[in-house]
Amino acid sequence: MNKACDKISAHFDSNVFMNRHMLRYYLIRYLLAKDGSFLFYDKDQFKTNELLKDQFGNELMGVDVDLDIQKSKFIIYSIKNIQSIFHTVTILGILLNFGGQIFIEDPTHKIKLIVNPNNTLFGRGVYCYNHIVIVRGKMNHLTEEFHVELMFHPPMQCIDENTTNDFLYGIYLDNNKYISSSRYEINTTNTKDKVSFDKHDLRIKSMEEFKIKAHVSRNHYWVIISDILLTSENVIENLHKVFSGYEKMINETNTRIAFVLLGNFINCDFGSTEESDKEKICIGNDFTKSNTLSEYLHEVQYDNLFTNFDKSREGFERLHYLLEKFPKLMSNSSFFIVSGPNDIGPDLLPKNPLSDYYTSQLSKRFESKIYFFPNPYFIDDGENKIFISRCSLAKELKEKTLFSYYGKKNLGLTNNWNIEPEILESILPPTLLGQQHLTPTSQNIISPLDNRLFLLPTPNLLFICDSSPSYSVKSMNQVWIVNPGSFKNTNSWVQYNVINDSIDHVWL
């Protein structure tokens, strides 16, 4: 092991781990502790051995392609504890990149991983840096490296609001910095600190702080249309056809419909650090008008800023005039509007709702019918828990994939995300639902608001709206994961039938 690696592995700052990853790590650890397949090593408790089994309950002598995670028994050690252990062990931690090498870290320590795809067995899914994974293998004490035999995502679980609240309550007791304690009295008169509050009151309030959520009326259909470029005449014409079709349905059946309309609503990349092609061409012609390149770029950015403001207002005025043509549709429908990465505002998650400056005319005309939501957002209509997001998930996974295996088979992610449906169905649910997070790999997350991207409580409808080809898969725990595709590019969208629990992909 070279000196650089020695230096890296020797340095461990628990505060860095605490600030970046601790809440999500505790969430997954908490869920594993409730799962019958996992125990956490405690030197003071009776020692048990790991037990590997296949799907029929037969014991296996070692890691094998027939391994069934749910029927097996794993003992999870902290990374610090395995420094003196010579047998095969299981650990839980987050995958990190140090000097181009893969490390795994938990609150106690971090070590370098040695992963050989020819010898390592993978659970189904995509594996990226910042994913929290379960790893089984053996420590090489001479090189201080951990050789991986098995790697898999935490098992998918259905988490209801009670479990969510229990988790938040436990986190509060462990460390009140994660849930604001300013409204509760802290009593320290005894030798041990005591927290004085009503437990039920805390649980309700902490849930409200943890996830912004809208309670809406029941609907027969949810119609999800993404990438609606309101500055395009062609898109407006096609949107007219869509609304005409649904108004006809309402006239015939008196159906209640909820529309979710997602950006990008304009075609300018507001706030980007890169110039557009047009700007690059202009530099050659107009640079002499400014004294310096920085002055020129500042002028371009200033001009584009107001261009984007105007385009946004014009786009929503177009939508306003379009919706006025469908009075019956408006009387039987609700509209939820979520901005995209290129809309007004920085490309960060979570992203604020669009400002009234651009949408006031629409809001006033259709008050109580149109709502502007942050990105992402959690909607509750009674039986359905719906998580809506507008993010580039496919791009994020393609760019940051370390491994995309199932067993020892390379699933081979392609640039176009053209994966067979059965493969997509096998890798997407365990990746997203195992991580309990929309996109833990993203660098465009506002750190203090990272918990808004937790998939908690577990939705039964998870809409990942990006510009990649459309898909819909249903996980083993009955969660729909759906991408409606790009309306601008393909004139496609999806509709969810509440009664039948079915997804339809629709094209003009």
Secondary structure in CASP SS format (residue, H / E / C, confidence):
PFRMAT SS
TARGET T0000
AUTHOR 0000-0000-0000
METHOD secondary structure of the structure
MODEL  1
M C 1.00
N C 1.00
K H 1.00
A H 1.00
C H 1.00
D H 1.00
K H 1.00
I H 1.00
S H 1.00
A H 1.00
H C 1.00
F C 1.00
D C 1.00
S H 1.00
N H 1.00
V H 1.00
F H 1.00
M H 1.00
N H 1.00
R H 1.00
H H 1.00
M H 1.00
L H 1.00
R H 1.00
Y H 1.00
Y H 1.00
L H 1.00
I H 1.00
R H 1.00
Y H 1.00
L H 1.00
L H 1.00
A H 1.00
K H 1.00
D C 1.00
G C 1.00
S C 1.00
F E 1.00
L E 1.00
F E 1.00
Y C 1.00
D C 1.00
K C 1.00
D C 1.00
Q C 1.00
F C 1.00
K C 1.00
T C 1.00
N C 1.00
E C 1.00
L E 1.00
L C 1.00
K E 1.00
D E 1.00
Q C 1.00
F C 1.00
G C 1.00
N C 1.00
E E 1.00
L C 1.00
M C 1.00
G C 1.00
V C 1.00
D C 1.00
V C 1.00
D C 1.00
L E 1.00
D C 1.00
I C 1.00
Q C 1.00
K C 1.00
S C 1.00
K E 1.00
F E 1.00
I E 1.00
I E 1.00
Y E 1.00
S C 1.00
I C 1.00
K C 1.00
N H 1.00
I H 1.00
Q H 1.00
S H 1.00
I C 1.00
F C 1.00
H C 1.00
T C 1.00
V E 1.00
T E 1.00
I E 1.00
L E 1.00
G E 1.00
I E 1.00
L E 1.00
L E 1.00
N E 1.00
F E 1.00
G C 1.00
G C 1.00
Q E 1.00
I E 1.00
F E 1.00
I E 1.00
E E 1.00
D C 1.00
P C 1.00
T C 1.00
H C 1.00
K E 1.00
I E 1.00
K E 1.00
L E 1.00
I E 1.00
V C 1.00
N C 1.00
P C 1.00
N C 1.00
N C 1.00
T C 1.00
L E 1.00
F E 1.00
G E 1.00
R E 1.00
G E 1.00
V E 1.00
Y E 1.00
C E 1.00
Y C 1.00
N C 1.00
H C 1.00
I E 1.00
V E 1.00
I E 1.00
V E 1.00
R E 1.00
G E 1.00
K E 1.00
M E 1.00
N E 1.00
H C 1.00
L C 1.00
T C 1.00
E C 1.00
E E 1.00
F E 1.00
H E 1.00
V E 1.00
E E 1.00
L E 1.00
M E 1.00
F E 1.00
H C 1.00
P C 1.00
P C 1.00
M C 1.00
Q C 1.00
C C 1.00
I C 1.00
D C 1.00
E H 1.00
N H 1.00
T H 1.00
T H 1.00
N H 1.00
D H 1.00
F H 1.00
L H 1.00
Y H 1.00
G H 1.00
I H 1.00
Y H 1.00
L H 1.00
D H 1.00
N C 1.00
N C 1.00
K C 1.00
Y C 1.00
I C 1.00
S C 1.00
S C 1.00
S C 1.00
R C 1.00
Y C 1.00
E E 1.00
I E 1.00
N E 1.00
T C 1.00
T C 1.00
N C 1.00
T C 1.00
K C 1.00
D C 1.00
K E 1.00
V E 1.00
S E 1.00
F C 1.00
D C 1.00
K H 1.00
H H 1.00
D H 1.00
L H 1.00
R H 1.00
I H 1.00
K H 1.00
S H 1.00
M H 1.00
E H 1.00
E H 1.00
F H 1.00
K C 1.00
I C 1.00
K E 1.00
A E 1.00
H E 1.00
V C 1.00
S C 1.00
R C 1.00
N C 1.00
H C 1.00
Y E 1.00
W E 1.00
V E 1.00
I E 1.00
I E 1.00
S C 1.00
D C 1.00
I C 1.00
L C 1.00
L C 1.00
T C 1.00
S C 1.00
E H 1.00
N H 1.00
V H 1.00
I H 1.00
E H 1.00
N H 1.00
L H 1.00
H H 1.00
K H 1.00
V H 1.00
F H 1.00
S H 1.00
G H 1.00
Y H 1.00
E H 1.00
K H 1.00
M H 1.00
I H 1.00
N H 1.00
E H 1.00
T H 1.00
N C 1.00
T C 1.00
R C 1.00
I E 1.00
A E 1.00
F E 1.00
V E 1.00
L E 1.00
L E 1.00
G C 1.00
N C 1.00
F C 1.00
I C 1.00
N C 1.00
C C 1.00
D C 1.00
F C 1.00
G C 1.00
S C 1.00
T C 1.00
E C 1.00
E C 1.00
S C 1.00
D H 1.00
K H 1.00
E H 1.00
K H 1.00
I H 1.00
C H 1.00
I H 1.00
G H 1.00
N H 1.00
D H 1.00
F H 1.00
T H 1.00
K H 1.00
S C 1.00
N C 1.00
T C 1.00
L H 1.00
S H 1.00
E H 1.00
Y H 1.00
L H 1.00
H H 1.00
E H 1.00
V H 1.00
Q H 1.00
Y H 1.00
D H 1.00
N H 1.00
L H 1.00
F H 1.00
T H 1.00
N H 1.00
F H 1.00
D H 1.00
K H 1.00
S H 1.00
R H 1.00
E H 1.00
G H 1.00
F H 1.00
E H 1.00
R H 1.00
L H 1.00
H H 1.00
Y H 1.00
L H 1.00
L H 1.00
E C 1.00
K C 1.00
F C 1.00
P H 1.00
K H 1.00
L H 1.00
M H 1.00
S H 1.00
N C 1.00
S E 1.00
S E 1.00
F E 1.00
F E 1.00
I E 1.00
V E 1.00
S C 1.00
G C 1.00
P C 1.00
N C 1.00
D C 1.00
I C 1.00
G C 1.00
P C 1.00
D C 1.00
L C 1.00
L E 1.00
P C 1.00
K E 1.00
N C 1.00
P C 1.00
L C 1.00
S C 1.00
D H 1.00
Y H 1.00
Y H 1.00
T H 1.00
S H 1.00
Q H 1.00
L H 1.00
S H 1.00
K H 1.00
R H 1.00
F C 1.00
E C 1.00
S C 1.00
K C 1.00
I E 1.00
Y E 1.00
F E 1.00
F E 1.00
P C 1.00
N E 1.00
P C 1.00
Y E 1.00
F E 1.00
I E 1.00
D E 1.00
D C 1.00
G C 1.00
E C 1.00
N C 1.00
K E 1.00
I E 1.00
F E 1.00
I E 1.00
S E 1.00
R C 1.00
C C 1.00
S C 1.00
L H 1.00
A H 1.00
K H 1.00
E H 1.00
L H 1.00
K H 1.00
E H 1.00
K H 1.00
T E 1.00
L E 1.00
F E 1.00
S E 1.00
Y E 1.00
Y E 1.00
G E 1.00
K C 1.00
K E 1.00
N E 1.00
L C 1.00
G C 1.00
L C 1.00
T C 1.00
N C 1.00
N C 1.00
W C 1.00
N C 1.00
I C 1.00
E C 1.00
P H 1.00
E H 1.00
I H 1.00
L H 1.00
E H 1.00
S H 1.00
I H 1.00
L H 1.00
P H 1.00
P H 1.00
T H 1.00
L H 1.00
L H 1.00
G H 1.00
Q H 1.00
Q C 1.00
H E 1.00
L C 1.00
T C 1.00
P C 1.00
T C 1.00
S C 1.00
Q C 1.00
N C 1.00
I E 1.00
I C 1.00
S H 1.00
P H 1.00
L H 1.00
D H 1.00
N H 1.00
R H 1.00
L H 1.00
F E 1.00
L C 1.00
L C 1.00
P C 1.00
T C 1.00
P C 1.00
N C 1.00
L E 1.00
L E 1.00
F E 1.00
I E 1.00
C C 1.00
D C 1.00
S C 1.00
S C 1.00
P C 1.00
S C 1.00
Y E 1.00
S E 1.00
V E 1.00
K E 1.00
S C 1.00
M C 1.00
N C 1.00
Q C 1.00
V C 1.00
W E 1.00
I E 1.00
V E 1.00
N E 1.00
P C 1.00
G C 1.00
S C 1.00
F H 1.00
K H 1.00
N H 1.00
T H 1.00
N C 1.00
S E 1.00
W E 1.00
V E 1.00
Q E 1.00
Y E 1.00
N E 1.00
V C 1.00
I C 1.00
N C 1.00
D C 1.00
S E 1.00
I E 1.00
D E 1.00
H E 1.00
V E 1.00
W E 1.00
L C 1.00
END
